[in-house]
């Protein structure tokens, strides 16, 4: 069996995700949000710092999950720093005013407090059951997840629609694996 490269996977899977009708995407995103909230609530009795993202380009919308989680947990959103591939995470409360950041992605205002997450919710284009993912190719999440050491381990939770699953994604040494993948159909815990 020939393993396709990441560019081929991205080129095949992005149109598949984009082909999902907006109504179906909203329904599936709600199902993902429900599973994500249920999962995070089982992880700790203490409040956690959960970093989400602003959905773009037909990604799963995790804002409903972040709003629900904000009742008990601290929420953050990523900010792309110009001088580094490592994302910064700034505190976010649903309803806060957001500003256009890098790539036109909305992010917390410059004065928002930078915080270190316990959990990072990761968007993706494709995933496999070994915890590998294909993103948009910028390397931001790989660099960010790789920057956390043993002193502050971070749980990486990928969120995707079930149709984004592929059999195998080729892994490179700099690729950070996901610990869990949440879809509208199931929670996949990576061994």
C-alpha positions in Angstrom: 0.0 0.0 0.0 1.3 3.4 -1.0 1.0 6.1 1.7 0.0 9.4 0.3 2.0 12.5 1.2 0.5 15.3 3.4 0.0 17.6 0.4 -2.1 14.9 -1.4 -4.1 14.2 1.8 -4.7 18.0 2.3 -5.7 18.4 -1.4 -8.2 15.5 -1.2 -9.6 16.1 2.3 -10.1 19.9 2.3 -12.7 19.8 -0.5 -14.4 16.9 1.3 -14.8 19.0 4.4 -15.8 22.1 2.4 -18.5 20.1 0.6 -20.5 19.6 3.8 -23.7 21.7 3.6 -23.7 24.6 6.1 -26.8 23.2 8.0 -25.2 19.8 8.3 -21.9 21.4 9.4 -23.7 23.3 12.1 -25.5 20.1 13.3 -22.2 18.1 13.3 -20.4 20.9 15.1 -23.0 20.9 17.8 -22.6 17.1 18.2 -18.8 17.6 18.4 -19.3 20.4 21.0 -21.4 18.1 23.1 -18.9 15.3 23.1 -16.0 17.8 23.7 -17.7 19.3 26.7 -18.6 15.9 28.2 -15.0 14.7 27.7 -13.4 17.8 29.3 -15.7 17.7 32.3 -14.5 14.1 33.0 -10.8 15.1 33.0 -10.6 17.1 36.2 -12.6 18.2 39.2 -10.6 21.4 39.3 -11.0 24.1 36.7 -8.7 23.8 33.6 -7.4 26.2 31.1 -8.8 25.2 27.7 -7.5 26.8 24.5 -9.9 26.6 21.6 -9.8 28.3 18.2 -12.0 30.4 15.9 -13.3 28.2 13.1 -12.3 29.2 9.6 -12.5 27.5 6.2 -15.3 25.0 7.1 -13.6 23.8 10.4 -15.7 22.4 13.2 -17.1 25.4 15.2 -16.0 24.9 18.8 -17.4 28.2 20.1 -20.6 26.5 21.5 -18.3 24.2 23.5 -16.1 27.0 24.7 -19.1 29.0 25.8 -20.4 26.0 27.8 -17.0 25.3 29.3 -16.4 28.9 30.3 -18.9 28.5 33.1 -16.3 26.3 35.0 -13.0 26.6 33.1 -10.7 29.3 31.9 -10.9 29.8 28.1 -8.1 31.0 25.8 -7.7 31.6 22.0 -4.5 31.4 20.0 -2.6 34.4 18.8 0.0 34.1 16.0 3.2 35.9 16.9 5.1 37.3 14.0 8.5 36.2 15.3 7.6 32.6 16.1 5.7 29.6 15.0 4.8 28.9 18.6 1.3 30.2 19.3 0.5 32.4 22.3 -2.8 31.9 24.1 -4.8 34.8 25.5 -7.7 34.7 27.9 -11.1 34.9 26.3 -14.6 35.1 27.7 -17.5 34.6 25.3 -18.7 38.0 24.4 -15.3 39.6 24.5 -14.5 41.9 21.5 -12.1 40.2 19.1 -9.7 41.8 16.6 -8.5 40.6 13.2 -5.2 38.8 13.7 -2.8 37.1 11.3 -4.5 35.5 8.3 -7.6 37.4 9.1 -8.4 35.1 12.0 -10.2 36.8 15.0 -8.2 36.8 18.2 -8.3 38.4 21.6 -7.3 42.1 21.8 -3.6 42.8 22.3 -4.2 43.7 26.0 -5.7 40.3 26.8 -3.8 38.3 29.4 -1.5 35.6 28.1 -2.1 32.2 29.8 -0.7 28.7 29.5 -3.3 26.0 28.6 -3.8 22.6 30.1 -5.8 21.5 27.0 -5.4 22.6 23.4 -8.3 22.0 21.0 -6.7 21.6 17.6 -8.4 22.1 14.2 -7.4 19.9 11.4 -8.0 18.8 7.8 -7.4 15.1 8.2 -6.5 12.7 11.0 -5.7 9.0 11.6 -6.3 6.8 14.6 -2.6 7.0 15.5 -3.1 10.6 16.5 -1.4 12.1 13.4 -3.0 15.1 11.7 -2.8 17.3 8.6 -3.5 20.9 9.1 -3.2 23.9 6.8 0.5 23.5 6.5 1.8 26.4 8.6 3.3 24.2 11.4 1.9 26.4 14.2 0.2 23.6 16.2 3.2 21.2 15.8 5.6 23.9 17.0 3.3 24.9 19.8 2.6 21.4 21.1 6.3 20.6 20.7 7.2 23.6 22.9 5.5 22.2 26.0 7.8 20.0 28.1 7.4 17.6 30.9 7.1 20.4 33.4 3.7 21.4 31.9 2.3 18.6 29.8 -0.6 19.7 27.5 -3.5 17.5 26.3 -4.0 17.9 22.6 -7.5 17.2 21.4 -8.2 17.2 17.7 -11.7 18.1 16.6 -13.0 17.0 13.2 -15.9 15.5 11.3 -15.8 11.8 10.9 -15.4 12.1 7.1 -12.0 13.7 7.7 -10.5 10.4 8.9 -7.9 8.7 6.7 -6.2 5.3 7.1 -2.7 6.7 7.7 -0.9 10.0 7.7 2.9 10.0 7.3 4.6 11.3 10.4 7.7 13.4 10.5 10.0 13.9 13.5 8.6 17.4 14.2 4.9 16.3 14.0 3.1 16.5 17.3 0.6 13.8 17.9 -2.9 14.3 19.2 -4.0 12.6 22.5 -7.6 12.4 21.6 -9.8 13.1 18.5 -13.4 14.1 18.9 -15.9 13.8 16.0 -19.7 14.1 15.8 -19.8 10.3 16.1 -17.2 9.3 18.7 -14.3 10.1 21.0 -11.1 8.4 19.8 -8.5 8.0 22.6 -5.0 7.5 21.1 -3.0 4.7 22.6 
